[in-house]
Amino acid sequence: YHKATDRVIATRERFMERLRKMGFYGPTSQANFVFQAHPAFSGAELAAALRQESILVRHFARPERIEPYLRI
């Protein structure tokens, strides 16, 4: 269990570092998902573009304060 948990944490940290290098921002995560946004695109734009590449993420239009973010 601890070995698997450590691997998930390491993967999440590498993933978040790669997102930051691409300009994404958002809170740090201790969950099995990250909540990220990009200053150049709306959350809806990002979700639609990723869907075209068969990458599924969650986008929430409401409440407005989280509209820019994706649950990845």
Protein Blocks (a to p, Z undefined) as FASTA:
>chain_A
ZZmmmmmmmmmmmmmmmmmmnopacdddfbfbdcdddfkbcfklmmmmmmmnopacdddf
bdfklmmpccZZ
